[in-house]
Amino acid sequence: MDEGKILICNLSKGLLGEDASRLFGVTILAKIQLAALKRARKSSSDRKDFFLYVDEFQNFATISFVEMLSEARKYRLYLTMAEQSTQQQTESRLVEIIMANVGTVVTFRSGSPNDERLILPLFKPYLEEGQIANLPAYNFYVRIASVEPYEPMSARTILVDRDSFKPVRNEAVSYSRLEYGAKSSETVFNKIKSEQFKTENKISKNTEIEYGSSI
């Protein structure tokens, strides 16, 4: 967090299973929360901006982490949460805390009346009932609230051709490996030798203790 590095975690339920995915996700968020809280020991000028993006947030949300939203800005932790519906949250209190502390809200079409009931007040008096539910595909409404609130606006996402980004992706991956990567064979070999040395050293000490006690 303080070194400006990028951490990407693939917690797909299809790869890990539902229980393992949630366990790892909650654990990672808790570690990030603790790392952010430790910044209290640093002066405000020494705290680097850290951006956290969580997709399917309802799978990993906990009361303690959500309550931190009110303090996150103080520790320069900026959180972007995405979920398909507010109804996916099992606890209504989580939704209330999130709605009370978020600054920018982006909403696409939702078929749930409860979603509109919760989100519409954030866009009033500019939107009326039924406008969110009847949004065309790929269109959305956004409310930006930073130092000063802005009037909500509508926009449309841009459909891109994934194949056109392959050269950029490959170049980014190559640069990342060149800048931050290490030769896997050397890294694994050194790690194995280090663990082997620790194990042999431990066995040697235990043998000496047992031999000395028998004498």
Order of alpha helices (4+ residues) and beta strands (2+ residues): alpha-alpha-beta-alpha-alpha-beta-alpha-beta-alpha-beta-beta-alpha-alpha
